[in-house]
Amino acid sequence: MERKQWFIDRIGKRVWRNITCECCHCQLLMSTGILVRDEFHANYLSEMEAECGYKYYDSKEEMENIELNN
């Protein structure tokens, strides 16, 4: 529930996802981030994080720092 609320709190803001592959779609998401549009989208992103192992961050810099150190 804590992560679901994290996404809801970011409605109208951008979040960044960890790098999953080198395809153009993932690279675009990495460079521009994902705009959390509404509560439905926030719930979807929360489910994707849990099911697919994605990790979302508040900024590109935060994502790069954490991902590079792991």
C-alpha positions in Angstrom: 0.0 0.0 0.0 2.9 2.4 0.7 4.2 2.2 -2.9 0.7 2.6 -4.3 0.3 5.8 -2.3 3.8 6.9 -3.6 2.4 6.8 -7.1 -0.9 8.5 -6.2 1.1 11.3 -4.6 2.9 11.9 -7.9 -0.2 12.4 -10.1 0.6 15.2 -12.5 4.4 14.7 -12.0 7.0 12.7 -13.8 8.7 9.6 -12.5 11.6 7.6 -13.9 11.9 3.9 -14.3 15.0 1.8 -14.0 16.6 0.7 -17.3 15.2 -2.6 -18.4 16.6 -2.9 -21.9 18.2 -1.0 -24.8 15.1 -0.7 -27.0 14.1 2.8 -28.2 10.9 2.7 -26.0 12.8 2.0 -22.8 15.5 4.6 -23.7 12.8 7.2 -24.3 11.2 6.5 -20.9 14.6 6.7 -19.3 15.3 10.1 -20.8 11.9 11.8 -20.5 10.3 10.0 -17.6 6.7 9.0 -17.3 3.9 11.5 -16.5 1.6 10.0 -13.9 -1.7 11.1 -15.5 -4.4 10.0 -13.0 -5.2 7.6 -10.2 -5.9 4.8 -12.7 -2.4 5.3 -14.2 -0.9 5.5 -10.7 -2.4 2.1 -9.8 -1.2 0.6 -13.1 2.4 1.8 -12.5 2.3 0.4 -9.0 1.1 -3.0 -10.3 3.8 -3.0 -13.0 6.5 -2.3 -10.4 5.3 -5.2 -8.3 4.8 -7.7 -11.2 7.6 -6.8 -13.5 10.3 -5.8 -11.0 10.5 -2.2 -12.3 11.6 0.4 -9.8 10.4 4.0 -10.2 12.2 7.1 -8.9 11.4 10.8 -8.4 14.2 12.0 -10.7 16.5 10.8 -13.5 19.4 11.7 -11.2 18.1 9.6 -8.3 17.5 6.7 -10.7 21.0 6.9 -12.2 22.7 7.2 -8.8 20.8 4.2 -7.3 20.9 2.0 -10.4 24.7 2.6 -11.0 25.5 1.8 -7.4 23.6 -1.5 -7.4 
